[in-house]
Amino acid sequence: MPFDAEIRDALIEQVRRFVTEKCVPAEAEVSENDEVPQSIVDEMKALGLFGIAVPEQYGGLALDMETECLVAFELGKTSPAFRSVAGTNIGIGSQALVLFGTEAQKERWLPGVASGDLIASFALTEPEAGSDAASLTTKAIRDGDDYVFNGTKRYITNANKADIFTVMARTDPDTPGAKGVSAFVVERGTPGVSVGVPEKKMGQQGAHICDVIFENARVPAANMIGKEGEGFKVAMSVLDKGRLHISAVATGVSKRLIREMVHYALERKQFGKPIFEHQMIQAMIADSQAETYAAECMILDAARRRDAGEDVTLLASSTKLFATEACGRVADRAVQVFGGAGYVSDYGIERFYRDVRIFRLYEGTSQIQQIIIARELARAAKAGKL
Ligand code: COS
């Protein structure tokens, strides 16, 4: 059911005001301190942002995908580190539970996820299993009422703050590939679970990624999400949704950078007139606008189709490929329009340029999106649907 239009518009206006009044002025400080201030985190909690994708009965706002994307456009209009604070609770950290969790699992963890009192992370990637996620080797071996976990997860967003992890682990070591993998909720305090130090990154200071290490960690069998051996499918379904969300965040950043380019070009004078009057500057801004509008239309169409119950694997990958690559081009043009100032940290443009690079990598690289798109088309053709 579409989200009530009046409530939706009020929420988006609230998020827009929060981003403009609280986040934008704090961008340089967050980058400098590598930390989002607690006052801003508290405000995100008060706005309900941690729970936008959690059903109402567990305390969430239960936004449909279209509305979630509209919110993500707004959250994208500031440093992506702010969005990342709530990002895993909104997306990959919570959605396995929302989509496949039992009633008992949902009741236990989702209220905390929705309020932001519990941080949820998604642990799929490993040192030797990145794009080839189905080759993961973290083991979860059944022993009585528990599974015993051993292995290492890598580059796990928000792991340093996480209270629960959605972990994909191999429950059947004799079955290689996707089929031997199951999904679990693992709690932070579990003996044998430890988290590494945050990695030093190219951008998005204030958002953190760490290793998560399992050494004979005993996890109750009741924490399995979905059926044994179906954890890879759980992860892929979660990523279908996550890819739409990331596309919307990237497109939000593109919108912000277009605004920065236009204002700067109208002010900055060279050759006796605002650089905006030079047609080569106009071309860069116009290309950015056209690509961003195309991304916006793709995202909203794919989101509405997901809300209508369609399988959006093909569309989510198409959207992520286009929107994140477009955002990279927009950020590059923003540096170009700002010239030397685009390379100097005071203006913040070089920070966005670094921040957006990860959009083309995480939740599946652009090349993985291309592979998924091609495979989906071949599958449709073989099924006589293309
Ligand atoms: N939804 C539900 N099920 C899916 C699915 C989806 N979107 N995509 C794949 N599956 C299922 C397949 O149907 C298959 O099940 P069956 O054998 O029963 O048909 C199973 O999952 C394995 O799929 P597939 O054979 O396509 O696996 P591959 O190992 O060949 O490739 C890719 C999978 C490359 C698509 C996957 O590994 C991937 O997305 N990699 C990128 C990982 C990623 O995004 N990492 C980011 C981490 S989070 S920041």
Boltz pocket constraint, residues with backbone or C-beta under 6 A from the ligand:
constraints:
  - pocket:
      binder: B
      contacts: [[A, 92], [A, 122], [A, 124], [A, 125], [A, 130], [A, 131], [A, 132], [A, 133], [A, 134], [A, 155], [A, 178], [A, 232], [A, 233], [A, 234], [A, 236], [A, 237], [A, 239], [A, 240], [A, 313], [A, 361], [A, 362], [A, 363], [A, 364], [A, 365], [A, 368], [A, 371], [A, 372]]
      max_distance: 6.0
